[in-house]
Structure formats: C-alpha cells, structure tokens
Amino acid sequence: MQIISFEPLAKTIAIESITAYQKYISPSKGFYCSHRLLHGGDSCSNFVKRMLSEQNLHQAVQSSIKRFQDCAVASKTLTSTKARADFGCIVIPCCLPL
C-alpha cells in the first residue's frame, strides 16, 4: 500500500500564502517586524518561508511558534525602550548637558 504525503502540498500552500501576504497585505499595514527591527536579519514572514523550505512541516511549525514568541518579546522591548526614551526626554532633557 502506498502512503501519500500531503506535506509537500501543505508547505507549498503555506509558502505561497506568505508570499501573497508579503506582496499585498504587509505593505499596507504601516509597521514592520519587531524581531527584524531589534535583531536584524529576516522578518518573521521570511523566516517562516525559509523554515518551510529547509525543515519538515512539524519542525517548521515549531520553529515558527518560537520565532513569533521571540518577536512578541522584541515588540515589548522596542515599546518599552521607546516609552523610556520619550519619558526621559520629557522629564529630564537628555539633549542638554547636566
């Protein structure tokens, strides 16, 4: 009995969906991947596409979940850093010598 794997089709559909997102949705959002802004390298969408092409589907999903968690932490870091910078310049003029 031959076993048919749907993994190649699932990966292809996922990659094509991400490509469509990058082309049609992402440019109109008005913001960027927090992980890429903080750490450099791939955006999350490029990272997931790369994992789908390099790993099996289960591994790619696990890698993607971890990346999205890391991106959420990066977003919080960027937000708190900006808030502290804005706060510091309002309360203590950081651009003036003390």
N, C-alpha and C positions, 0 to 999 in steps of 0.2 A: 504494500500500500504506500503510495507516495503522499508525503505531507507537504502541503502548500503553505509557504510562509507569506504572510501579508506585511511583514516588517519592511521590505524594500518599498512597497507602495505607501505605507504609512509614513515612512521617512521622507519620501518624495513629496507627498502632500503637505507635510509639515514644513519642509524647506520652501516649497512654492508659496505657501501661505505667509511665511515670514517675509519672503521676497516681496509679495504684494503689500504687506503691512509697511515694509520699508519704503516702498515706492509711492503708495497712495495715502497712507494714514499718518505715518511718522512725521513727514514734513509739515503737516498742518497742525500738529499738536502744540508746537511752540515751546517744547522743552526737550532736554537731552538726557541720555542715560547717566544716572548719578555715578555708577561704578566707573564708567569711562572717564567722566569728568574728574573724579577723585584719584583714580589709579592709572589712567591712560589705557591704551590697548583697545580691544574690541568693545563695542557696545554689547548689551545683553543679547540683542537680536542676532548680531554677527556671531557671538559666542555660541548661541544655541544652534545656529546653522552649521557652524564648524563641528560642534559635538555630534550633531546628527550625521555628518559625513564621516567622522572619524571613529565613532563608537557604535555599539549596538543600541537599539532603541531604549532598552531599560537603563543602560549606563548614561545615555544622553539625557533621559528624563531626570535621573538622579543628579547629574551634573548641573542641569538647568535649574532644578529646585534650589540647589546650593548657591548657584550664581544669583538667583533672584533674592535669596535671603541676604547675601552679601551686598547686593545693590540696595536693598532696603536700609541696611546699616550705613552704607555710603550716603544715601539720601539724608538720613538723620544727622550724620556727621556734617554734611555740607550745610544743612539747615541751621544746625546749632552754631557752626562756625560763622555763618553769615549773621545770625542773630547776635552773637557776641561781638562781632566786628561793628555792626550797626549800633549796638548798645554802647560799646566802648567809645565810639566817636561822638555819641550824643552826650554821655555823661562826662567823660574825660576826653577833651580834644586831643586825639592821638597824633594829629598832624602838627601840633605846636610843641616846641621844646618845653620840658618841665623845669 
